[in-house]
């Protein structure tokens, strides 16, 4: 089992592991919007005017799926997955931010905007990272 986990870790690398986590979260968030749509749409009024919530849910699932697929690509070729996750979180974050200020519809919209902005912002930082070099000495098993 350890050997399989080690091979998986070597194949994915740190960039791929991060992109896998982002992809899983984005896919499941989109799925949750299909299964149990949000009842409080105060921060999403601008987005729901552009597309119905089901379409946004599909966009979240597609972005997450793109991230999961791109996680298996070699480093520096995985950038579409990072952009997909950032691309879906940016309008979400901006909608909540605008709902807080200047519209004043959602008094805690800045908090949600910060959370979605940070979730997507990590992708913009990680897209420029190089994969760290492989360790020269093998890991000691305990």
C-alpha positions, 0 to 999 in steps of 0.5 A, a space after each residue: 500500500 505504501 509503495 502505491 501511495 509513493 508512486 501516486 505521490 511521485 506521479 502527481 507531485 505537489 502541484 498535482 496534489 494541490 490541483 487535485 484538492 482544488 478540483 475535488 472541492 470545486 466539483 463537490 461544491 458545484 454538485 452541492 448546488 445541484 442537489 441542494 441549491 442555496 436558499 440565501 442568494 443575497 450575494 449571488 444576485 448579480 451572477 443569477 442575473 447572468 445565468 441560472 444557478 444550475 448553469 453556475 453549478 455546472 460551471 463549478 463542476 466543469 472547472 473542478 473536472 478540468 482541475 482533476 484532469 490537469 492534475 495528471 499533466 506534467 508540471 507547467 502543462 497543468 496551468 488550464 486547471 489552475 485557471 479553471 478554478 480561479 475563473 469560477 471563483 473570481 466572479 463568485 468572489 466579486 459578486 459577494 464583494 459587490 453585494 456587500 459594498 456598494 449595494 449593501 445587500 449582504 452585510 457579511 458579503 466581504 467574508 464570503 468574498 474573501 474566502 472565495 477570493 483566497 480559494 482562487 487566489 492560491 491558484 494564481 500563486 501556485 501556477 507559477 511554482 516549479 515542482 520541487 526537485 525529487 529527494 536524493 535520499 529515500 524516505 526512511 520507513 518507521 
